[in-house]
Amino acid sequence: MNNNQAITDKQTCSECGKELFGRTDKRFCNDTCRNSFNRKLRAEEKARDNENIPAIFKQIRTNYEILKQYHLEKLNEGATIHITKQELLGKGFEPKFCTSALNKGFNELWLFCFEFGYKKEGERHFELCFDPIQAK
């Protein structure tokens, strides 16, 4: 390597841009810059991971409003109603978005959108129920 290459190959800190001295694989001038760089990197990753959260909340609210239309709160304790899958999905219901789940035994997984519960009943129907304890 000649002197001209050495001058143009100067490395700088990935955080502040200061010239680096020492090892050729060095990326930061000190621990403060290294920590600051990594904190920013993690914050950006977290922000990217959370971009879809508002859409998820919106879908949960949509599911809640759809289930609310069936007046499930008026059902007697332990009573359920059956609705076709096509009817629910046609209104914009998305079954994978829920606020809690309750396993009541073999093949008895109830998903809840706050106090309104639903579970698949075969391939064509949903069974709906009301459980105020799930809203807490």
N, C-alpha and C positions, 0 to 999 in steps of 0.2 A: 504494500500500500504506500503510495507516495504522499507527500505533504498536502497536495491539493485535495485528495480524497479525504484525508483526515479532517480537513476543515469543513468540507461539505457534509460529512457523515455524522455531525454532532447530534447527539440524542437529547431530547427534551423531556421534561416531566409530563406525564400524561394528564396531570391535574392542572398545574399552574404554568407550565411552559418554560420553566427555568432550564438552563443547560445542565445536563447530568455529567458527573465525573465518577470514575470508578469502573465497576464491572460493565461489560458490554451489554448484558441483559437487564440492566437496571431500568425500571420504569418510572419510579417516583423519586423525588429529591429527599423526602423524609416521610416519617410515619403519618404526620398530619395530612399530607397530600394523599397518601395511599388510602387512609381511612375515609377522607372526604370523597375521593373518587369512588370507592366501593359503596359508600352510603348512597350516593347519587345513582349509581348503577342499580342497586337493590330497590330504590324508590321508583325508578323507571320501570323495572320489571313488575313490581307490585301494581303500579298504575295500569300497565298493560293487562295484567291478570284480572283486574277489577273493572275493566271497561264494560263487560257484559252485565254487571250487577244491576244497573237500572232497568235493563230489559227483563231480567229475571223477576225483579220486584213488580214490574208492570204485569207480567204474565200471572204471577201469584194473585195480584189484585183482580185481574180478569177472571181467573178461575173462581175466586171467592164470589164475585158478583154473579157469575153464572150459577153457581151452586145455591146462592141466596134466593134466586128466582123460584126455586122449588119449595120454599117455605119449610125447610127441614126442621126448623126449631119447633114447629107445631106437631111433629111426630111424637107419639108416646115413647117412653123410654124403651130402648131396645128394638124399636120398629125401624124398618128400612123400606125404601122404595126402589124400584128397578127402572132404569132409563136406558134407552138404546145408546150404544157407543156412537152411532152416527149422529144422533140428536145432540149429544154433548159436544162432540168434535165440530159439528156444524156451527155451533155458537162461538167457537174459538177456544174451547177448553183444551188444555194441554196437560194430560195426566202426570207427566214426569215432574211437574213443578208443584211441590207441596211444602208445608211447614213442619210436618211431623209424620211419623209412621208408627203403627201399632201392630205388633204381631200377636194375633189372638189364637195361634195354634197352626197346625199343619194347613198350608194353603189358605191361610186367613190373614193376609197382609193388607191392613187398611192404611190408606194414605189420607192425610188430613190437610185441609186448607183452613187453618184455624179450627173452628168447631165443627166444620162440615167434613164428613168422611166419605171416602169412596174406595171401592175395590172393583177390580175386574171380575165379572161374572161370566165366564166363558169368553168367547171371542167377540160377541156382539152386544153385550150389555155391561152396565155398571150398576152396582148396588150402592145406594146413598144412605147416609145416616147422619144423625146429629149427636154430638158428644161435647157438651160445654166444658168438660174437664180438659180437653185437648187445646182449648183456646188459651189456657193459662200458661 
